[in-house]
Amino acid sequence: MAYYHPEPKYTHGDQLKVGILLANLGTPDAPTAAALRPYLRQFLSDTRVVEIPKAIWWFILNGIILLIRPKKSAEKYALVWTKEGSPLLAHAQKQATLLRGFLGQKIKSPFAIELGMSYGNPSMQSAMAKLRAQHCDRILVMPLYPQYAASSTASAMDAVFRVLLKTRNQPAIRSIRNYHDHPAYIAALASSVREHWQTNGKPSKLVISFHGVPKVHLTSGDPYHCQCHKTGRLLAEALDLAQDEYMIAFQSRFGKQEWLKPYLANTLTALGQAKIKRIDVICPGFSSDCLETLEEIVIEGKHIFQSNGGGDYTYIPALNENEAWIHAITSIALENLQGWVTTDWDKNLAKKQAEMTQLRAQAINQMTHN
């Protein structure tokens, strides 16, 4: 078996393009235990996600978790699965389609956009293969994680580099590390909150919740915690909220070790016991609604808050296909594509140059064989 992936067919004169790879976490192919098992195995085997010695974790993962969790997770996925399939995948595909249109209005030089997942399908390998098949010799990797974390952004980059390890003719690569404080991203968040409040009114408290990670990640140098707090602060400032009108929390704790605090479950319990009349919850770390937001936040979060005496509970959806968000990722992409794309590209001139390249290649080929 060959070590390198096969190279796409190329003819001298083929138009080279710039590729944009939108990277996200991933999703199972179906809300079933059979589909969840390989997805969870791939996800939880990533040392970026679980930093436990491999030998110990192998027994825990294969001897306990993969025997129990697939069925339970499948039941939760079934609650949020849509006619379009996985909500995360459906939203991400729509974002890619909209970004093509928005970028097409900004630049004339040829480009291609593909969606790749760190785990599950469409895989990072398939996305890279599609871009290279379209003759992309330069690729911008844009993780759909505003806040950098080793367990999300770095994991996505690992998946890309694993593909490059087996690529003979590697494209030039650029990557976007984070945009947690980018003005366009903050503006898109603030706009979505204002739109929600125009329809539903302003709550007693806005809870800004992020996906949690073990505290040891922070103490080991991961900037995620600080970037989450900055996003929360900037969003509150954009909404003109006083200090007592919002809170920042972290959800999805797993296992017994200490994670980033305050925990969302504890926060919701305390707010409910304080008889707060209404809270809104927003999760700025998610570009697309998914199992975590639609089940853990919408269903479980509401139950915790109201079962402890709280009043109304509303979740403000992720940015999804929000126009302000598509404008934001267009702006962020363009900033990172400088020198690679242009508004001055001339299709007819490019065609002539391609024809000349073909003629020169044919001439060299003839000289070689004479």
N, C-alpha and C positions, 0 to 999 in steps of 0.2 A: 504493500500500500504506500502511495506517495505521501511524503511528509507535508508538502505544500498543497494548499487548495488550488484547484485548476484556475488558470487565468482566463478572464472573459475574452471572447473573440475581439480582435482589434485590427482595423485596417488603417494604414496611414491616411490621414485626412479626416478621420472620424472626429466629430466635434467634442472637445473636452468640456466637462462641466464641473461646477462646484457642487458638492453634496452637503446636505444638512441632515444629520442623524439626530432625531428626537429620541432621547433615551428615557425610559420609565422603568418602574420596578418589575411589573409583570402580573400575570393572572393565570389561573388554571383554564383549561380549554372548556370545561363544563363544571356545573355545580354538583359533582358526584365524588364519592370517596375514591373511585378508581382514577379520576382525573387529578384529585388533590394530592394523592400519594407521591407521584413523581415530581409534581410542582413543589411540594413542601420539602421533599428530599433535596432537590436542587437548591432551593432557597436557604434551608437551614444547614446545608453542608458548606455554605460560603463562610470562610473564616472572617470575612469582613462583618458578617452579621452576628455570628456566634464566636466569641473569643474564648473558647474553652479548649484545653488540650484535646487534640483530635482523637486520641485513643479513648479518652473518657467520654467525649461527646458522641463518638460512634455508637457506643453501647446505649447511651441515653436516647439518641435519635432513633436507632433501629430497633431497640428493645422495648421502648416505651412510647415515644411520641408518634412514630409512624404507624403504630398499632392502634392508637386511640384518636389522635387529632384529625386525621382525614375525614372521618365520618362526622365529627362535630363541626369541623370547618365547612364541610359540604352543606350541612343543614343551614348554616349561616349564609353561605353564598346563595342558596336557593331563595332566601328571603329578598335578596337585592338583584337577582339575575333578571335581565330584561329581554324583550323580544329581539333586541339587537345583540344579545349575549352579555358578556361581562361589561358592566358600566364603565370601568376604567379603560378598557380597550376601545369601547365605542366612543367615549369622549376623546381619547388620545387620537384616534383615527380622524375624527372631525377636526380636531385642532390642526393636524397635519394638512388636511385639505384646505382649511381656511388660511393657514400660513402660506401655502402655495399661491393662493390668490392675492393675499396682501403683499407678499414679496414681489410677485409678478407686476404689481403696480408701481413698485419702487425701483426695480432694476430691469435691465434689458438683457444682460449677459445670461447664458443658459445655466440653469441650476436644477437640482433634483432634491426631493425631500422624502425620507423614509423613516418609519417608526421601528425602533428596536427595543426589546425588553431584556433586562438582566436575567430574568427567569421566565420560562414558559415561551409562548409564541405571540407575535413574531420574534424570533430570536435575534440577538445582536448579529450573529453570523449571517442570517438570511438578509437582514437589513443592509449590512455591509456588502454582501454579494450583489444585491439589487443596485446599490449605488455604483459599484464598480462596473456592473454590466451596462450602466448608462454612461460609462467613460468618465466617471468622477475621479479626477486625479488630485483633488483637494477636498477634504471632508471636515466640516465643523461638527463636533459632537456637542449637543446641547441637552444636558440632563434636565428633565422637567422637575427638578428639585431646587427651589429658590435658595434654601439654606444648605450649605455644604455639610456633609457628614461622611465619615469613612464607610459607614454601612449602607449608604445610598449612592451618593455621587461617585465616590472612589470605586465602589463595586461596579457601577456602570462602566467606568473607564477600564477597570480590569477586564471586563467582558470584551470591550473593544480591542484592547491590547492582546488578548488571547487569540483573537482573529488575526491580528497583524503578525503575531509570532509565526503563523503558518501562511503568510502572504508573501509571495516572491517579489512582486512589483508593488511595493507599498505606496499608498497615496500620502500626500502631506496631511498632517493632522493638526487641527486646533481644537481646543476644548474650552468650554465655559465652566468655570469653577463654581460660581455662586452669583446670585443677583438679589440677595435678601433685602438690600437697601436701595435697589434701583428705583429711581423716581417713578418710572412708568409702571413698575410692578406694584409699588405702594399706592399709586393713583388708581390702578385697576381694583385693588382690594377695597380701597375707600369708596370707590364708585359703587361697587357691588353692595356694600353695607348700606350706603345712603339709599340706593334703590329699594333695598329690603325694608328699610325704615319708613320710606315714603308710603309703602303699602301697608305695613304692619305696625307702625309707630315705634318709638324708641323704647328699649327695655330698661329695667332697673340696673342691669349690669351686663356688660359684654365680656364673655369669657373667650379668650384667644388661646386655643389649644393646639399644641404641636405633638407630633409623634415622639414618644419617649425613647431614650437609649440609656444603657447602664451608666451610672455616674462615673465609673472608672474610665469611660471614653473621654469625659471632660478632663479628669485629672491626668490623663495620659496625653493630652494636647489637642483633642478634637475641638474645633471652634463652633460646633453646632449649637451648643447651649447659648453662647453669646450672640450668635446670629439670629436665633429665634427671639431672644429678648429685644434685639434691635428692631427686628421686623414689627414686633408687638408695640414697641414704643413709638415707632414712626407711624404705624397705622392709627394709634390712639391720638397722636398729634394731628394727623391729617383729618381726623374726625372731631377735633377739639374736645376730646374727652378729659375730664378731670381724673386725678389719680384714683379716686374711689369709684369711678364709673367703669373700670375694666380690670380684668385679672388675666394673668398668663399662667397656663398649666400645661401638663404633659400627660398624654394618654398612652394606652397599650402596654402597660407594664407586664413583663413575663418573667416568671421564675422568682427566686427568693432574694437575689442580690438587690442592692439599692439602685434605683434609677433616678433620673432627673426629677426634681420636685419643684413645685407641689404636684402631687398626683391629681389628675382630673377627677377620678372617682371620689377622692377625699374632698376636693373642692366642691363638687356638686352636692355631696352629703351635707357639708357645712352650710352651703347657701340654702339648701332645702330646709334645714333645721332652723335657719335664721328667718324662715317664712318670706323669702324674697318673692315678690309678686310675679316678676318675669325676668328671665335671662335669655340672651341670644348667645349661641356658640358658633364660632367660626374657626376653621382649620386652615390657616394660610400656607402651610407647608405642602398642601395637596393641590396640584394643578387640575386634577380630575377627581370627581367623586368615585368612591370605591367601597369595598367591603368595610374598611375601617371607619369611614365617615357615615355611610348609610346604615350600618348595623350597630357598630359600637357607639357612635356619637348620637345618631338619631334615635335609635331604639333603646339601647342600654342606658345611655346618658339621661334620657328623659325619664326612664323608670327610676333611676337612682335619685334624681332631683325631686321628682313628684312623690315618690314613696317616703321621702323624708320631710314632707310638708311644703315643698316648693309649689309655686303657681305655674304660670305658663312657661313653656320651654320651646324654643325655636332654634332650628339649625339654619345658618346662612350657607347656601350651597357653595361648593368650590367654584373657582372661576370658569371651569369647563370651556364652553364656547363663547363666553362673554366677550363682546366686541372690544372692550377696553383691554382685556387680557391678550387677545390676538394682536392688537396694536402694540402691546408691551413686548411680547416675544418677537414681533417683527423688528422693533427698535433694538432690542438686545441682540438679535441675530445680526442685524446690519452693522452694529458697532464692532462685532467680532469678525465680520466678513470684509473689513476694509482692506483694499488692495487685491481682493479676490473677485469682487463683482464690480460692475460699472453700469452707469446709465447711458454710456456712449457707444455701447456695442452695436455694430452694424451687421445685420444678418447677411446681406449681400456680399460685403467685404469678407466676412468669415467664410462664406461659401467659396469665394475665389481663392482665398488662402488655402482652404482645404484641397481644392483642385490642384493647386500648385504643389502642395505637399505630396499628393498622390503621384503627380508626374515625376517629381524628383525621386520618389521611392522606386517608381518603375524604372527610371533611368539607372539608378544605382543597382537595381536587381539585374538589369540587362548586362551592365558592365561586369557584375560579379560572375555571371554565367557565361561570358564570352571568353 
